[in-house]
């Protein structure tokens, strides 16, 4: 199953790996899910993982960030969004919609206000718990 995963869900599954986000990250590792990514999404992941409070709290360094990015690229599908979507209250979230629609992803997984939309261009928008339950 090809899924777009919001940065917060992805990072919640990595650091520390627990709950529904942890189930999703395990499914990525096992190859049961294929992450659909765009360059802006990868840039955001790198930016968030490099934030001083995360670096300090979890002892992350540049090599750790690079490892996460390489893993995602190796396991994932990199898309170049072919459409521009401007529907989110937070414009930074539009990149997830663009990637999901451009790739015709099976799901967009988020814990964000995107859930209010229910779906975008036929791509269901689900919570981490809904995705984890579906994987069970």
NORMOGI-V765159 format. One record per pair of residues at least 4 apart in sequence whose C-alpha atoms are under 8 Angstrom apart, sorted by the first residue. I is the first residue (numbers start at 1). J is the second residue. Records with the same first field share a line. If there is no record, write none. Layout:
BEGIN
I: J + J
END
This chain:
BEGIN
1: 32 + 33 + 34 + 106
2: 33 + 34 + 35 + 36 + 105 + 106 + 107
3: 33 + 34 + 35 + 36 + 100 + 105 + 106 + 107 + 108 + 109
4: 35 + 36 + 37 + 96 + 99 + 100 + 105 + 107 + 108 + 109
5: 9 + 10 + 35 + 36 + 96 + 108 + 109 + 110
6: 10 + 96 + 108 + 109 + 110 + 111
7: 11 + 41 + 44 + 45
8: 12 + 110 + 111
9: 13 + 21 + 109 + 110 + 111 + 128
10: 14 + 21 + 24 + 25
11: 15
12: 16 + 17 + 18 + 21 + 22
13: 17 + 18 + 19 + 20 + 21 + 22 + 23 + 24 + 25
14: 18 + 21 + 22 + 25
15: 58
16: 22
17: 21 + 22 + 25
18: 22 + 23
19: 23
20: 24 + 128 + 129 + 131 + 132
21: 25 + 128 + 129 + 132
22: 26
23: 27 + 132
24: 28 + 33 + 128 + 131 + 132
25: 29
26: 30
27: 31 + 32 + 33 + 135
28: 32 + 33 + 34 + 35 + 75
31: 75
34: 75 + 76 + 77
35: 72 + 75 + 76 + 77
36: 76 + 77 + 78 + 79 + 99 + 100 + 103 + 105
37: 41 + 42 + 73 + 76 + 77 + 78 + 79 + 99
38: 42 + 78 + 79 + 80 + 81 + 95 + 99
39: 43 + 78 + 79 + 80
40: 44 + 95
41: 45 + 95 + 96
42: 46 + 69
43: 47
44: 48
45: 49 + 69
46: 50 + 65 + 66 + 69
47: 51
49: 54 + 55 + 60 + 65
50: 54 + 55 + 60 + 61 + 62 + 65
51: 55
52: 56
53: 57
54: 58 + 59 + 60
55: 59 + 60 + 61
56: 60
60: 64 + 65
61: 65
62: 66
63: 67
64: 68
65: 69
66: 70
67: 71
68: 72
69: 73
70: 74
71: 75
72: 76
73: 77 + 78
79: 99 + 102 + 103
80: 99 + 102
81: 98 + 99 + 102 + 103
82: 98 + 102
83: 98 + 102
84: 98
85: 94 + 95 + 97 + 98
86: 91 + 94
87: 91 + 94
88: 92 + 93 + 94 + 113 + 114
89: 113
90: 94
93: 97 + 114
94: 98
95: 99
96: 100 + 108
97: 101 + 108 + 120
98: 102
99: 103 + 105
100: 104 + 105 + 106 + 107 + 108 + 123
101: 105 + 120 + 121 + 123
104: 123
105: 123
106: 123 + 124
107: 123 + 124 + 125 + 126
108: 123 + 124 + 125 + 126
109: 125 + 126 + 127 + 128 + 131
110: 114 + 115 + 125 + 126 + 127 + 128
111: 115 + 126 + 127 + 128
113: 117
114: 118 + 125
115: 119 + 125 + 126 + 127
117: 125
118: 124 + 125 + 126
119: 123 + 124 + 125
120: 124 + 125
126: 130 + 131
127: 131
128: 132
129: 133
130: 134
131: 135
132: 136
END
